Amino acid sequence: MFDYLVLSTGLVTDHDLRPELSQVSGKIARWQDVFDAPADQKHPILDAHPYLSEGFEFTPVSADDAPAIKGLYAFNYSALVSMGLSAAALTGLGYAIPRLAQAIASSLFLEDKTEWVQRYLDYDEVEFVSTWAPTQREKVVS
């Protein structure tokens, strides 16, 4: 007999279970790929979390995998181990959202940096085209 029953299934971070990541799952670095925890601290659930960049972007297992996962971000609970922040905690959103936005904006700029710099260097529009005429007050003072 019991008065209440509380069930908790927990959260699973497993890219292999996500259909939208099925083609790149094996290319996404996980903590177990980059950090060999001491035996008494190893934990398969933590080891399976993605190893993210400073801006929540997936990192590749190898350099050859980088193009396949470029521009893919994990802004969800799976970011917790890498970031300490995630989209799952309201208290962290004020810190997490600017970091994510900055990472995406930087990535977009850097993808086209050669074009942006060239456009800057090629800019030749005259911006200030007025002529100066002394006011009546300036004429009196001089």
SERO-4910 file (N, C-alpha, C, O; in steps of 0.05 Angstrom, whole numbers):
BEGIN
 pado doro    nc1    nc2    nc3   cac1   cac2   cac3    cc1    cc2    cc3    oc1    oc2    oc3
  Met    A     17    -23      0      0      0      0     18     25      0     39     25     12
  Phe    A      8     45    -14     22     70    -14      2     92    -20    -19     88    -31
  Asp    A     10    117    -12     -8    140    -16     -1    154    -43    -18    164    -57
  Tyr    A     25    154    -49     34    167    -74     54    150    -88     69    134    -75
  Leu    A     55    152   -114     75    138   -129     88    159   -147     75    172   -164
  Val    A    114    162   -145    129    181   -161    148    165   -179    164    150   -169
  Leu    A    146    170   -205    163    156   -224    180    177   -238    170    198   -246
  Ser    A    205    171   -241    223    189   -255    239    172   -275    255    154   -267
  Thr    A    237    178   -300    251    163   -320    279    175   -326    296    162   -337
  Gly    A    283    199   -317    309    212   -321    312    222   -349    294    221   -366
  Leu    A    336    231   -355    343    242   -381    365    225   -393    383    217   -379
  Val    A    363    220   -418    383    204   -432    396    222   -454    381    233   -470
  Thr    A    422    224   -453    436    238   -474    450    217   -491    471    206   -484
  Asp    A    437    211   -514    448    191   -532    442    200   -561    419    198   -570
  His    A    462    210   -575    458    219   -602    448    198   -620    435    203   -640
  Asp    A    455    173   -614    446    151   -632    416    148   -631    404    136   -650
  Leu    A    402    158   -611    373    156   -609    358    179   -623    334    178   -626
  Arg    A    373    199   -632    360    222   -644    360    219   -675    381    220   -687
  Pro    A    337    217   -686    335    214   -716    348    237   -731    360    232   -752
  Glu    A    346    261   -721    357    284   -735    387    284   -735    400    299   -750
  Leu    A    400    269   -717    429    267   -716    440    240   -726    464    235   -724
  Ser    A    422    224   -737    430    197   -745    454    196   -764    470    178   -763
  Gln    A    455    215   -782    477    215   -802    503    225   -792    524    221   -804
  Val    A    503    239   -769    528    251   -759    534    242   -730    554    251   -719
  Ser    A    518    226   -719    522    218   -691    550    208   -684    561    216   -664
  Gly    A    561    192   -701    588    181   -697    610    201   -700    633    195   -694
  Lys    A    603    224   -711    623    245   -716    624    266   -693    642    283   -692
  Ile    A    605    264   -675    603    283   -652    620    273   -629    616    251   -619
  Ala    A    639    289   -620    656    281   -597    639    281   -572    622    298   -567
  Arg    A    644    261   -556    632    259   -529    654    262   -509    678    261   -515
  Trp    A    646    266   -484    666    269   -463    685    245   -462    709    249   -457
  Gln    A    675    221   -466    693    198   -465    714    198   -487    734    185   -485
  Asp    A    709    214   -508    729    216   -530    752    235   -523    774    233   -535
  Val    A    747    253   -505    768    274   -500    778    275   -471    798    287   -466
  Phe    A    764    261   -454    773    261   -426    772    233   -414    750    220   -414
  Asp    A    794    224   -405    796    197   -393    794    201   -362    815    205   -349
  Ala    A    770    199   -352    766    204   -323    780    182   -307    782    159   -316
  Pro    A    789    189   -283    800    168   -266    779    146   -261    755    152   -261
  Ala    A    788    122   -256    769     99   -254    747    104   -233    725     96   -238
  Asp    A    754    117   -211    734    121   -190    715    143   -197    695    148   -182
  Gln    A    720    158   -219    702    180   -226    688    175   -253    671    191   -261
  Lys    A    695    153   -267    682    147   -292    652    143   -288    643    131   -269
  His    A    637    153   -307    608    150   -306    597    149   -334    600    168   -349
  Pro    A    586    126   -342    578    123   -370    557    144   -380    557    152   -403
  Ile    A    540    154   -362    521    174   -370    534    201   -376    528    214   -396
  Leu    A    553    209   -358    567    233   -363    586    231   -387    588    250   -403
  Asp    A    599    208   -390    617    204   -412    603    206   -439    616    212   -459
  Ala    A    577    200   -440    562    200   -465    553    228   -474    544    232   -496
  His    A    555    247   -456    547    275   -463    566    286   -484    590    279   -486
  Pro    A    555    304   -501    573    316   -522    594    334   -509    589    347   -489
  Tyr    A    617    334   -522    638    353   -514    634    377   -532    640    377   -556
  Leu    A    624    399   -520    617    423   -536    638    445   -535    655    446   -518
  Ser    A    636    462   -556    653    485   -557    643    506   -536    623    501   -523
  Glu    A    657    528   -534    649    549   -515    621    561   -522    609    573   -504
  Gly    A    612    557   -546    587    568   -555    565    547   -560    547    552   -576
  Phe    A    567    524   -547    547    503   -549    549    487   -576    531    471   -581
  Glu    A    569    491   -592    571    477   -617    583    449   -612    601    446   -596
  Phe    A    573    429   -627    584    403   -626    613    405   -635    620    420   -653
  Thr    A    631    388   -624    658    387   -633    662    359   -647    648    340   -639
  Pro    A    680    358   -666    683    333   -681    701    313   -666    719    320   -650
  Val    A    697    288   -672    714    266   -661    742    270   -674    762    267   -660
  Ser    A    742    275   -700    768    279   -714    765    303   -733    743    312   -738
  Ala    A    787    313   -742    787    336   -761    771    329   -786    758    347   -797
  Asp    A    771    305   -795    756    297   -818    726    299   -814    710    302   -833
  Asp    A    717    298   -789    688    299   -782    678    327   -780    654    332   -780
  Ala    A    696    347   -778    688    375   -774    668    386   -794    648    398   -786
  Pro    A    672    382   -820    652    393   -839    624    382   -835    605    397   -840
  Ala    A    622    358   -827    595    345   -825    579    357   -802    554    357   -803
  Ile    A    592    367   -781    577    376   -758    579    406   -754    569    417   -734
  Lys    A    593    420   -772    596    449   -769    568    462   -769    551    456   -785
  Gly    A    565    480   -750    540    495   -748    518    480   -733    495    489   -733
  Leu    A    524    458   -720    505    443   -704    510    449   -674    532    446   -665
  Tyr    A    489    458   -661    492    466   -633    474    449   -615    453    439   -624
  Ala    A    482    445   -591    466    431   -571    458    450   -549    472    454   -529
  Phe    A    435    463   -553    425    482   -533    402    468   -518    379    476   -521
  Asn    A    409    448   -503    389    432   -489    403    420   -464    425    428   -457
  Tyr    A    390    401   -452    401    389   -427    428    376   -432    444    374   -413
  Ser    A    433    366   -456    458    352   -461    482    371   -459    505    361   -457
  Ala    A    478    397   -458    499    417   -455    510    419   -427    531    431   -422
  Leu    A    495    408   -408    501    413   -380    530    405   -372    543    420   -358
  Val    A    539    382   -381    566    373   -373    588    391   -384    607    397   -370
  Ser    A    585    400   -409    605    418   -421    603    447   -411    623    460   -407
  Met    A    579    456   -408    574    484   -404    567    492   -376    572    515   -367
  Gly    A    555    474   -361    544    482   -335    518    498   -339    505    505   -319
  Leu    A    512    503   -364    488    518   -371    473    502   -392    484    487   -407
  Ser    A    447    506   -393    432    493   -414    406    508   -418    399    526   -402
  Ala    A    391    500   -438    365    512   -443    344    500   -424    321    509   -424
  Ala    A    352    482   -408    333    468   -390    330    483   -363    313    476   -347
  Ala    A    347    503   -358    346    516   -332    342    546   -336    359    560   -348
  Leu    A    319    556   -327    313    585   -330    334    603   -318    340    624   -328
  Thr    A    345    594   -295    364    612   -282    390    616   -298    404    635   -293
  Gly    A    396    598   -316    420    601   -332    416    614   -359    436    620   -373
  Leu    A    391    618   -367    386    628   -394    398    656   -399    407    662   -421
  Gly    A    399    672   -379    411    699   -382    440    698   -389    451    717   -400
  Tyr    A    454    676   -382    482    673   -388    485    656   -414    503    661   -430
  Ala    A    468    636   -417    471    617   -439    463    629   -466    476    625   -486
  Ile    A    441    644   -467    431    654   -492    451    674   -505    456    672   -528
  Pro    A    462    693   -490    482    711   -502    506    695   -513    518    702   -533
  Arg    A    514    675   -498    537    658   -507    531    644   -533    547    643   -551
  Leu    A    507    633   -535    498    619   -559    496    639   -582    506    633   -604
  Ala    A    483    661   -578    480    682   -599    507    692   -609    511    695   -633
  Gln    A    526    697   -591    552    706   -598    567    685   -615    580    692   -635
  Ala    A    564    660   -607    577    638   -622    566    636   -650    582    633   -669
  Ile    A    540    638   -653    528    636   -680    536    660   -697    543    657   -720
  Ala    A    534    684   -686    541    708   -701    570    707   -709    577    714   -732
  Ser    A    588    699   -691    616    697   -698    621    677   -720    637    682   -739
  Ser    A    608    654   -718    611    634   -738    602    643   -766    616    639   -786
  Leu    A    579    657   -767    569    667   -792    588    688   -804    593    689   -828
  Phe    A    599    706   -787    618    726   -796    643    712   -806    653    719   -828
  Leu    A    654    694   -791    680    681   -798    678    665   -824    697    662   -839
  Glu    A    654    654   -829    650    638   -854    655    656   -878    665    647   -899
  Asp    A    647    681   -876    649    700   -899    669    722   -894    667    744   -905
  Lys    A    688    718   -876    706    739   -867    722    751   -891    726    776   -891
  Thr    A    730    736   -910    745    747   -932    728    766   -948    737    788   -956
  Glu    A    703    759   -953    685    777   -967    679    802   -951    679    824   -962
  Trp    A    675    799   -925    669    823   -908    693    842   -908    689    866   -910
  Val    A    717    832   -905    740    849   -904    744    863   -931    750    886   -932
  Gln    A    740    847   -953    743    859   -979    722    881   -984    729    902   -996
  Arg    A    698    876   -976    677    897   -979    684    922   -963    679    944   -972
  Tyr    A    695    918   -939    703    940   -923    725    956   -937    724    981   -938
  Leu    A    745    942   -947    767    956   -961    759    969   -986    770    989   -994
  Asp    A    739    958  -1000    729    969  -1025    710    992  -1022    703   1006  -1041
  Tyr    A    701    997   -997    681   1018   -993    692   1045  -1000    713   1053   -989
  Asp    A    679   1060  -1018    690   1086  -1025    668   1107  -1028    672   1127  -1042
  Glu    A    646   1104  -1014    625   1124  -1014    633   1147   -996    642   1143   -974
  Val    A    630   1171  -1006    635   1195   -990    612   1198   -971    589   1199   -979
  Glu    A    618   1199   -945    596   1200   -925    589   1228   -916    566   1234   -911
  Phe    A    609   1245   -913    604   1272   -903    608   1292   -926    631   1297   -934
  Val    A    586   1303   -936    589   1319   -960    578   1348   -956    572   1361   -975
  Ser    A    577   1357   -932    567   1384   -927    590   1404   -929    614   1397   -927
  Thr    A    583   1429   -934    603   1450   -934    598   1467   -909    575   1469   -900
  Trp    A    619   1479   -899    617   1495   -875    613   1524   -882    627   1535   -899
  Ala    A    593   1535   -870    589   1564   -873    586   1576   -845    569   1566   -830
  Pro    A    601   1596   -839    600   1607   -812    572   1619   -806    560   1631   -824
  Thr    A    563   1615   -782    537   1627   -774    541   1656   -768    564   1666   -767
  Gln    A    519   1671   -765    521   1700   -759    537   1704   -734    553   1723   -732
  Arg    A    533   1687   -713    547   1690   -688    577   1686   -692    593   1701   -680
  Glu    A    584   1666   -708    613   1661   -712    625   1685   -727    649   1691   -723
  Lys    A    610   1698   -745    621   1721   -760    626   1744   -741    646   1758   -744
  Val    A    608   1748   -721    612   1770   -702    636   1765   -684    651   1783   -678
  Val    A    639   1740   -675    661   1733   -657    688   1736   -671    707   1745   -658
  Ser    A    690   1730   -696    716   1732   -710    720   1759   -720    741   1764   -733
***
